[in-house]
Amino acid sequence: MLFVPFNVPPVTDIDLVYVSKTIERGRISGNGSYSVWTEQLLGEVLGASGVLLTSSCTHALEMSCFLLDLQLGDEVIVPSYTFVSIANAVALAGGTPVFADVLETTLNLDLASIKPLVNERTRAVVVVHYGGVSVDMDPLLDFCAKREIKIIEDNAHGIFGSYKGRSLGTLGCLGTLSFHETKNVSCGEGGALVVNESEFYERAEIIREKGTNRRQFLLGKVDKYTWVDIGSSWVLSEILSSILYSQIERREELISSRTSAYMKYETLLSGWARENDVKTPVIPPFAKSSYHCFHIRFSNEDIRTKFIRHCDERGVNTVFHYQALNLSPMGIKLGGREGQCPVAEQASKCLVRLPLFSGMTAQQSDQVIESVLSFPF
């Protein structure tokens, strides 16, 4: 029986050629040629004014919160159904994360859930384009602009996805990307900060470089560099940058492969889902998805547990996803409570992700589909 893993990183021999070139140049730390080229290429592809590679998406989120100069008592609204990184970033920067619920359809931040949470302490709202499907940004942008609230996009899932033709990650004042092993473009561990408001760019460079103006020194703008602000060591190595550059160059191949596997699931599982009251992903007309994940949601946790076991017995690695942050031990310390974010809480118990990765073979996707269709409710 064939084993179908949940994920296979999209690293190939082509990427290794770029790694070899980096080693031959004798420069493997950050801010080398591939780092600069990757930032430029990403900026061109996304239509972004400024891109800075980072050692992870988590670090890009932490940079975002530091750039906002959060003070004690400042609040940042975050979706409960997301990874812990953004809540951590807000807390580390001195602010308080406030948990909002997500939509039943897309599992993206629910504007109706945000509105009652906004007060004079609200500094920012963080949106997560779940699964690479865009939040409906125009109403949110309008709502926040009238209240002078910043928007940060956690676009860990959505590279090359878009909202009404605009690249995800370029709609808020700041955007973040992930190049973790499980993401559509991957160097193992890595990320990027997309700077969409020029006022943040120079300070972002400083924060990323341990609080020094080293980037200005490397560009010949100053004759020496020194400590000028807070910061940390968040520069991506040249070796990892070279892998990213290679994959972004062949992005159409990666996008096409993921799209094909996703559409096959959608076509062959939609009838089964309707018959068994199982929810599948929704892509609104305004969104072009990155096809990061194909998830299904059952009516209760017991069925999900049985389904994961059923697939495992058939050599298919399915996994669940986030746990609602408002019910986490740390979330409860910050005021979270049961029933605060009902959609997020239900998704935490009932959602399963199917294997999906670039280069997925027809035999692999067929085995996944057979496992799903044979599940005895």
C-alpha positions in Angstrom: 0.0 0.0 0.0 1.3 3.4 -1.0 1.8 5.9 1.9 0.5 9.4 1.1 2.2 12.0 3.4 0.3 15.2 4.4 3.0 17.4 2.9 6.1 17.1 0.7 8.3 20.3 0.6 8.7 21.6 -3.0 12.5 21.4 -3.0 14.0 19.8 -6.1 17.4 19.3 -7.7 16.9 22.7 -9.4 17.0 24.4 -6.1 20.2 22.6 -5.1 21.9 24.1 -8.1 21.3 27.5 -6.6 22.5 26.4 -3.2 25.7 25.1 -4.8 26.2 28.5 -6.5 25.8 30.2 -3.1 28.4 28.0 -1.5 30.8 28.5 -4.4 30.5 32.3 -3.9 31.7 31.9 -0.3 28.9 34.0 1.2 26.2 32.1 3.1 25.0 34.6 5.7 22.2 37.0 5.0 22.0 40.1 2.8 23.9 38.4 0.0 23.1 38.4 -3.7 20.3 35.9 -3.5 18.7 37.7 -0.6 18.6 40.9 -2.6 17.4 39.2 -5.8 14.7 37.3 -3.9 13.4 40.4 -2.3 13.3 42.2 -5.6 11.6 39.3 -7.4 9.0 39.0 -4.7 8.3 42.7 -4.8 7.8 42.5 -8.6 5.6 39.5 -8.5 3.4 40.8 -5.7 3.4 44.4 -6.8 4.8 45.3 -3.4 6.8 48.4 -2.7 9.1 46.8 -0.1 9.9 43.2 0.8 12.3 42.1 3.6 13.2 38.4 4.0 13.1 37.1 7.6 14.0 34.0 9.4 10.3 33.0 9.8 6.8 34.4 9.4 6.6 34.5 13.2 9.5 36.9 13.2 7.9 39.0 10.5 4.8 39.2 12.7 6.9 40.3 15.6 8.6 42.9 13.5 5.1 44.2 12.5 4.0 44.6 16.1 7.3 46.3 17.1 6.8 48.7 14.2 3.4 49.7 15.6 5.1 50.8 18.9 2.5 49.1 21.0 2.2 50.4 24.5 0.9 48.8 27.7 -2.9 48.6 27.3 -3.0 48.8 23.5 -5.1 46.1 21.9 -4.8 44.2 18.7 -7.8 42.2 17.4 -6.8 38.8 16.1 -8.8 35.8 14.8 -9.1 33.0 17.3 -8.8 30.4 14.6 -5.1 30.9 13.7 -1.6 29.9 14.8 -0.3 31.2 18.0 2.4 33.4 16.4 0.4 36.6 16.0 -1.0 36.5 19.6 2.6 35.9 20.9 3.9 38.8 18.7 1.3 41.2 20.1 2.1 40.2 23.7 5.9 40.4 23.2 5.5 43.9 21.8 3.7 45.0 24.9 0.1 44.8 23.6 -2.9 42.7 24.4 -4.4 40.3 21.8 -8.2 40.4 21.6 -9.9 37.3 20.1 -12.5 37.6 17.3 -14.5 34.9 15.7 -14.3 33.7 12.0 -16.9 33.2 9.3 -18.6 29.9 8.9 -18.0 29.9 5.2 -14.3 30.7 4.8 -13.0 30.6 8.4 -11.7 34.1 7.8 -12.0 37.0 10.3 -15.7 38.0 10.7 -16.2 41.8 10.6 -19.4 41.5 12.6 -17.3 39.9 15.3 -14.7 42.6 15.2 -17.1 45.6 15.6 -18.1 45.2 19.3 -14.5 44.6 20.2 -13.2 48.0 18.9 -12.6 50.7 21.5 -10.2 53.6 22.1 -7.4 51.2 22.9 -7.6 49.3 19.6 -4.5 49.9 17.5 -4.7 47.2 14.8 -6.6 44.3 13.3 -4.7 41.2 12.0 -6.3 39.3 9.2 -5.4 35.7 8.2 -6.2 34.6 4.7 -7.1 31.1 5.8 -6.1 28.4 3.4 -5.0 31.0 0.9 -8.5 32.4 0.5 -8.8 36.2 0.9 -10.7 38.0 3.5 -13.2 40.4 2.0 -10.9 43.3 2.5 -12.8 46.4 1.2 -15.4 46.5 4.0 -12.6 45.9 6.6 -10.3 48.5 5.1 -13.1 51.1 5.1 -14.1 50.2 8.7 -10.5 50.5 10.0 -9.6 53.6 8.0 -12.4 55.6 9.5 -11.1 54.7 13.0 -7.4 55.0 12.2 -6.8 51.4 13.0 -3.9 49.6 11.2 -4.4 46.3 9.3 -1.7 43.6 9.3 -2.1 40.7 6.9 -0.9 37.4 8.1 -0.5 35.8 4.7 1.3 32.7 5.7 -1.1 30.6 3.5 -1.7 32.9 0.6 1.4 33.6 -1.4 0.3 34.3 -5.1 -3.3 34.5 -4.0 -5.2 37.7 -4.6 -8.2 39.9 -3.7 -9.9 41.6 -6.6 -6.7 41.3 -8.6 -4.4 42.7 -5.8 -1.8 40.3 -4.3 -2.5 39.1 -0.7 -0.1 40.7 1.7 -0.1 44.1 -0.1 -3.5 45.4 1.2 -2.7 46.2 4.8 0.0 48.5 6.1 2.2 45.4 6.6 2.0 41.9 5.4 3.8 38.7 6.3 4.7 35.5 4.4 5.8 32.1 5.4 8.2 29.8 3.8 7.9 27.0 6.3 8.2 23.4 5.2 4.4 23.0 4.9 3.9 26.2 2.7 3.4 26.5 -1.0 7.0 28.0 -1.4 9.4 26.6 1.2 13.0 26.8 2.3 12.3 24.8 5.5 12.1 27.8 7.8 11.8 31.4 6.5 9.4 34.3 6.0 9.1 37.8 4.7 7.7 41.2 5.8 5.9 43.1 3.1 6.0 46.8 3.8 3.2 48.7 2.1 3.6 52.0 3.9 6.9 53.7 3.3 7.1 55.2 6.8 7.8 51.7 8.2 10.5 50.5 5.8 13.7 52.1 7.2 12.9 51.1 10.7 11.9 47.6 9.6 15.4 47.2 8.2 16.9 48.3 11.5 14.7 46.0 13.7 15.6 43.1 11.4 19.3 43.8 11.8 19.6 43.6 15.6 18.5 47.2 16.1 21.5 48.5 14.0 21.7 50.5 10.8 23.9 47.8 9.2 21.7 47.7 6.1 22.5 51.4 5.4 26.2 50.6 5.9 26.0 47.7 3.4 24.4 50.1 0.9 27.1 52.6 1.4 24.8 55.2 3.0 26.9 55.4 6.3 30.6 54.8 6.9 29.9 52.5 10.0 26.9 51.0 11.7 25.8 51.0 15.3 22.9 50.3 17.7 20.1 52.7 17.0 16.8 50.9 18.0 15.4 47.7 19.4 15.7 44.6 17.2 16.8 41.1 16.9 18.6 38.7 14.5 15.9 38.1 11.9 17.9 38.1 8.6 17.4 35.0 6.4 20.6 33.1 5.4 21.8 33.2 1.9 21.5 29.5 1.4 17.8 29.6 2.2 17.3 32.7 0.1 18.7 30.9 -2.9 16.2 28.1 -2.5 13.4 30.7 -2.4 14.7 32.4 -5.5 14.6 29.2 -7.4 11.1 28.3 -6.3 9.7 31.8 -7.0 11.2 31.6 -10.5 9.3 28.4 -11.1 6.1 29.6 -9.3 3.8 28.8 -12.2 4.8 25.1 -12.0 4.2 25.0 -8.3 0.9 26.9 -8.6 -0.4 24.7 -11.4 0.4 21.4 -9.5 -1.4 22.5 -6.3 -4.3 23.8 -8.3 -4.8 20.5 -10.2 -4.8 18.4 -7.0 -7.1 20.8 -5.2 -9.6 20.9 -8.1 -9.6 17.1 -8.3 -10.6 16.9 -4.6 -13.3 19.6 -5.1 -14.8 17.8 -8.2 -14.7 14.3 -6.8 -15.6 14.9 -3.2 -18.3 17.6 -3.5 -21.2 15.1 -3.9 -20.0 13.0 -1.0 -19.7 16.1 1.2 -23.3 17.2 0.4 -24.7 13.8 1.1 -23.0 13.5 4.5 -23.3 17.1 5.7 -19.6 17.7 5.5 -18.3 21.2 4.8 -15.6 21.8 2.2 -13.7 25.0 1.3 -15.5 28.1 -0.1 -13.8 30.5 -2.4 -15.8 33.7 -2.8 -15.9 35.4 -6.3 -13.6 38.2 -5.1 -10.8 35.8 -4.2 -8.1 34.0 -6.2 -6.9 31.2 -3.9 -3.4 30.0 -3.4 -4.8 26.5 -2.9 -2.8 26.1 0.2 -5.0 23.5 1.8 -8.1 21.4 1.2 -10.0 21.0 4.4 -13.2 19.2 5.4 -15.4 19.8 8.5 -17.5 17.2 10.2 -20.4 17.8 12.5 -18.5 16.7 15.7 -15.1 15.7 17.0 -15.9 12.0 17.4 -16.4 11.6 13.6 -13.2 13.6 12.9 -11.2 11.3 15.2 -12.6 8.2 13.5 -12.0 9.7 10.0 -8.3 10.4 10.8 -7.9 6.9 12.1 -9.7 5.4 9.0 -7.4 7.3 6.6 -4.3 6.4 8.6 -5.2 2.7 8.3 -5.3 3.3 4.5 -1.9 4.9 4.3 -3.2 8.5 4.1 -1.8 11.1 6.5 -4.6 13.5 7.4 -4.2 16.2 10.1 -6.3 18.6 12.1 -5.4 22.3 12.4 -5.6 25.2 14.9 -7.0 25.1 18.4 -9.1 28.1 19.2 -6.8 30.6 20.9 -9.5 32.0 23.2 -9.6 28.5 24.8 -5.9 28.0 25.1 -4.4 28.3 28.7 -2.7 31.5 27.7 -5.8 32.8 25.9 -7.9 32.2 29.0 -5.4 34.3 31.1 -5.9 37.1 28.6 -9.7 37.0 29.0 -10.7 34.2 26.6 -13.7 32.1 27.5 -15.8 29.2 26.2 -18.5 30.4 23.7 -16.6 33.6 22.9 -15.8 32.4 19.3 -18.2 29.6 18.5 -17.2 29.1 14.9 -13.5 28.9 15.7 -14.2 26.6 18.6 -16.2 24.3 16.4 -13.6 24.3 13.6 -10.9 23.4 16.2 -12.8 20.2 17.0 -14.1 19.2 13.6 -11.7 20.2 10.8 -9.4 17.9 8.9 -6.9 18.7 6.2 -6.2 16.3 3.3 -2.8 15.8 1.8 -2.0 18.5 -0.7 1.4 19.4 -2.2 3.2 20.4 -5.4 4.2 17.3 -7.4 1.3 15.2 -6.0 0.8 12.2 -8.3 -2.5 11.0 -9.6 -2.0 7.7 -7.7 -1.6 9.6 -4.5 -4.6 11.8 -4.9 -6.7 8.8 -6.0 -5.7 7.0 -2.8 -6.8 10.0 -0.7 -10.1 10.2 -2.5 -10.7 6.5 -2.1 -10.0 6.7 1.6 -12.5 9.6 2.0 -15.3 8.0 0.0 -15.0 4.7 1.8 -15.3 6.3 5.3 -18.3 4.6 7.1 -20.3 7.3 8.9 
